[in-house]
Amino acid sequence: MTRTAPILSADRRKRLVSEALNLTIVLYALLLPFSYAFTVFTGPLILLALWLLEGGLAAKFKKIRSNRAIALFLLFVALHLLSLLWSGEYHEASRILKFYFAIAIDLVVLSTSLKRGYATAALFAFLLSMFVSEVLLYGVFLEWWSFKKASPQNPSPIMHHIFYSIFLAVTILLLLWQLFDPKVNKTLKLFELFFLTSATFNLFLNGGRTGQLAFAIAVFVFVLTYFGFRKKYLVRTFTAIAVLFTVAYFASPVFHARVHEGIRDVKGIVQGNLNSSWGLRIAMKKVGWEMAKEHPLLGAGVGDVMAQFHRQYEKSGLKDLPFLKTNTHVHDQYLQILLQTGAAGLAVFLLFLYYLFRTPFEDPLTRAVFYGILTIFVFAFFVDVPLRKFTAGLFGFVIGYMLHRADIQTQANHQGVNG
């Protein structure tokens, strides 16, 4: 009796799984601004399953261990899992851990399995989806259509304006990458210049001051990294940003209102009134710091943070601030981590960021863009908790993608030297 040959060889199955994995990465990039459920829940699970089925795990784990940034983020997740031993609120813990799991999977999968032929497709899928989201926002602002939680005064149709402002700031840096890249054809650059202009104006139609300030700082970092401390480029950059913010102040009613809201917040803080957007952030830092002193090394545990925070607020002596009785996070990523896993968790996270900045890039332009994108998040971590909701997927995708590009550039350089 003869044995029938397998329908697909092992190599053929591996190639098909790899293609399916990379197509899923492209789909993931396409849905980043639109589907919170897919990019934080379903997508990472599919990516992980296909990544395991793809095989070659020994080589993948070796690559992960050799990348200190990824290894440190996995340790960061492990510390949060360990904190479940002294954290009783498992439902609350799962709400936070799901975001860290999604980021970890993105970092691991993109840095080890994204293929060159799909990398460009993934980048353009994300940029295309952001362009579509822009069209939707402009339509809301011009009152062509409406969405449940969007209005001309707050035209972000899909996600909270803070998150969307971070998306826009990252998009602008990616477009700068394209515009400065000599390999991109001129016709595409013309469209991307239009996109860059519309995205920049969009940023100031949006009410997210986090992304606006992060954008300004990130552009300076990009220019400093790419051009160095050359006076003419610094002066031009400062002038361009100053003109942009001035035009936005007079042209965008949303930005105009947010500027004056910020001025009122500062005046109130000086007078001791913390019941405002910025004032509440200061109040949360005060309460959080007192809480951190009670759990300095390992924190209160990932699930118990906010319950203990609310109890700490009740005995803080601060004036009545209703928001602090119900808030679900402390509007500061660094403080949030400190409260969850103490100085140990925060130290690991800061080392993770440090080694991201140490990532070796052969191409100065890519390095400048990467530093700019990191700057956006490093700044946003001071004023909000971006490692959640939509921006958790964005962080995992864009950092994983850039780590992949660093690896590709290193391989190409070595091949050139060996050749």
N, C-alpha and C positions, 0 to 999 in steps of 0.2 A: 504494500500500500504506500503510495507516494505522498509526501508531505507537501502541502501547498505553500508557496512562498508568501510572506507577509505582503499585504497590499501596499504598505508604505515602509520604506527602510527607516532605520533609526535616524539617519542623517536627514532624510526628507521630513520626518515628523518634527525634528528639532528645528529645521528651517521654517516650517509652517507655524510652529508655536512662537518662534522668534518674530515672524512677520505679524502674527496676531497681537503679540505683546507690543510691538512698535506702533501698529495701527491704533491700539488702545491708548498709547501715550499721546498720539496725535488727537484722538477724540477727547482725551482728558484735557489737553491744552485748549481745544475748541470750546469746551463747556465750562472752563474755569470761571468766566464772569457771569455765567447763567445758572449753573446747577450746583448749589451748595451740597445737596444730597449725594450727587455723583462724585464730586471732587473730594469729599471728606469721607463718605461711607462706601458706596458701591465701587467706585473707580479704584481706590487703593486695594480693595479686596481682590478685584479682578487682576490688577497688576501683580499682586503678590502671588496669586495662584498660577498665572502664566509664567512668572519669573521662576517659580519652583519647577514647573513642568519643563521649562526650557533646558534645565540641567546645567552642567558645568559648575556646580555649586562650590566645589573645592577652589576653583580659580576665582570665583566671585567673592568668596569669603576672604581669600588672600588679598584681593584688591581692596575690599572694605577695610580690613585690618591695616593696610598700608596707608589709608587715607585717615589721618588723625581727626579731621573735622567730623567725618561721618562716624567714626568709632566713638568720638566724644558725645555726639548726639544720641547714639544708641545707649551709651552709659547714662546720659541724662534721662532717657525714657526708663531705663532700668531702675534708677533711683526713685522715680515717681511710682513705679510698680512696687518697689520695696516699701515705700511710705504707706502702702495699703495696710501694712502690719500695725500701724498706730493710727489709722484713719478708719472711722466707722461708717462714714457716709459713702458707700460704694456706688450708689447711683450718681451722686455728684462727681465722684472720682471718674466714673466712666465717661461723663460728659466732657471732662477735660482731656482724659487720656486718648480719646478717639482722635483728637486733633494731632497730638504728638505721634500717634501711630501712623496717621496719614502722611505727615511730614517725613517720618523715618522711612516709610515705604517709597515715597517719591525720591528721596535722596539715594537710597540703595538701588532702586530699579533704574533710574535715569543714568546714574554714574557707572553702572555695570552693564546695562543691556541696551541702551539706546544706540541705534546704528546710524552711521553717517548719513545714509540715504534718507532717513526719516527725521533727522535732527532739524533740518531746514523746514521740513513740512510742519513739524511741531511748533516751531517758532512762528511761522506764518499763520498757522491755525489760531494761535493765541492772538496775534495782531489783528487778524480778520475778525475774530469774535469781539475784540475791543472796539474795532471800527463800527461794528453793528450796534454795540451797546451805546456808542457815542451818538449814532443816528437816533436811537430811542431817546436819549437824554435831550438832545436838541429839540426833538419833537415835543417833549413834555414842556421844555422851557418856552417854546413858541406856541404852545397850546394847540398843537395839531392833534394830539391824542393824550390820553390820561391813563395813569396806573393807580392802583389802590393806595399806595403809600408815597406817591410822588406828586409834586406840584411845581409850578413855575418858581416858587420860593425855595423848594428843595427838590430839584429835578432828577435826582438819582433814582431810576426806575426799578432797579433790581436788588441793590443791597444798600446798607447804611452808608451815608455820605463819607464817613471816615474811611471805611474800607475801600469805597470806590476811588477816593482821592489817592490812596496808596496804589491801587491798580493803575491809575492814570500816570502817576509819577514813574512807576516802573516801565510802563509803556513808552513814555517819552525817552527814557534812557535807552531802551531797546531800539527805538527809531533813530536816535543819535548814532548808535552802533552801525546801523544800516547806512546812514547818510555819510559817515566818515569812512566806510569800507570801500576801497577802490575797486573791489571785485564786483560790487553791485552795479547793474547796468543803469544808465542815466534815466531811462523811461520809468523804471521802478522807483528811482530816487525822487523823481518829480511827484509821484503819487505819495511817497512816504513823507516828503516835505509838506505836502498839503495835510496829510494825516497828523504830522507833528504839530503843525500850526493849530489845527482844529482841536487836538488833544490838549494843547497848552491852554487855549481859551476855555475849553471844557472844564479844565481843572479849576478855573476861577468862576465858572458858573455853578460849580459844585460847592457845597458848604463845608467841605472837609479841610479845615485849616492844617490838620496834620500833614496831609499830602502836599499842600501848598508850600509849607515851610520846609518839609523834607525834600521837595523838588529843588528849591533854591539852594539848599546846602549840597545836595547831591550833584548839581551842575557844577558847583565850584570844585567839588572833589574830583569830578570827571576831568575838568580843565586842568587842575593841578597835577593830576596823575598823568594825563596824556601829553600836556605841553610843558609841564614843569613850572617853576616860579618865574615865568616870563611876563614882564610888566604889561605888555600890550594886550596879552590874552586875558589877564586878570582884570584889567581896566575895562576891556570890552565886555567881559562876562558880567561884571558888576553893573555896568551901564545898562546892558540889555535886561537884566533882572529888575533893576530899579525902574526902568521904563515900563516893563511888563506889569509890575505891581501897581504902578501909578495909573496906567491905562485901565487895568482891571478894577481899580478903586472907583473910577469915574464911569466905567462902561458896564460893570456887572452889579446889579442891585443886590445879588446874593452876597458877593464878596464885600461890597460896601457895608451891608448890614452886619456881616460877621466881623469886620474890622472894628466897627463901633461897639459891637457886643464885647469884643476882647478888651477894648479900652474901658468899658464899664466894669468888666470883671476885675481888671487891675485896680481901678479906683476902689472898688468894693473890698478887695483883699487888703489894700492899704488901710482902709477904715475898719478892718476886722470882720467884714461880712464875707463869709465863705460860701454862701448859698448861691453859687453861680457855676458855670461850666469849669472854669479854671480854679475857682475857689474850692469846689468839691474835690478836685484832684489833690490840692494841697491838704485838705482835711483827711482824705484817704491815706496820704503818705504819713501824716502824723499818727493816725490810728494804727496803720500798718507797722510803723516803726516800733511803737510800744508793744505790739503783738509779737514782732520779730524778736524782741529782747527776751520774751518768755520761751521762745523755741529757737535759739540761735543757730544750732548746728544742723539739725535735720528737719526743722520746720514742723508745722502742725499736721502734715499729711495732706496729700492731694485732694482728698474728699472733704476734709473738715475746715478748710481755710475760711470760707465765707461765714459759716456758722460761728466760728470763734471770732472772726472779724466783727460781726454784728454785736456779739457780747462785749467785745473790747470797746466798741463805739459807745455802748450804753454807759460805761463807766469812765469815758474819756474826758468828760467835763466840757466838751464842745457844745456850742449852741445847737438848737434843734435843726437838724439837717435831714429831712425825711428820706432823701435819696439814699443816704448811707444805711438806712434800716432795711433796704430791699435790694441794693445793688448786687449783681452776680459776679463781679470781678472788681479789681482795685484800680483799673485804668493806668496800669504801669506794669509792663511785662516783667521787668527786673524785680520789682517788689512782689509781684504775684508768685514768681519762682522762689524768691526768698521765703515767703510765707508757706509755700507748699513743701519745699525740700530743704529749707535753711541755707546756711552759707555753703554747705557741700554742693547742693544743686545749683546755686547761683554761680559758684566757682567753675563747675563743669560747663555751664552754659556760656560763661564769659570766655573760657578756653576754647570752646567750640567756635565762637565768633572770631577769636584771635587767629585760630588756624585757618578759618575761611579767608581772612585777609592775607594769610601766608601762602595761599594756593599759588603754585607756580604757573604763570602764563607766559608762553613764548611770544605772544602778540601783545604789544603795548595797548592797542585799542581795546581788545577784549578785557585786559586787566583794568583799564580805566572805567569801562562800563560796569564790570563786576564790582569795583569799589563804590561806584555811584549807587548801584542797586543795594549793596550792603548798607550804605549810609542811610538810604531811605528807611530801611527796617530798623537799624540801630537807633535812629532818631525817633521813629514811631514807637519803639519799645518804651520810651520815656513817658509817653502821654496816653498810651492805650495798651491793649493786649492783642496784638495782631496775630498771635499764634492760635487763632480760633476762627470759626466761621469761614467766610470766603477766603480771607487772607492766609489762612493756614495752608490751603491748597496752593495759593499763589507762591508763598514762601518755599514750600517743598519743591514745586515745579521749577521755578526760576533758579534756585540755588543748585538743584540737582542738574539742571540743564547746563549751567555755567561750569560746574565741576566736570561734566562730560566734555565740554569744549576744551577745558584745560588739559584733560587727558589726551584728547585727539591731537591737540597742538604739540604736546610733548612727544607723542608717538611719531608724528610727522617729522619733527625735528630730529629725533634719533634715527629715523629711517634715512633722512637726508645726510646725516653725518656718516652713517654706516655705508651709504651708497657712494 
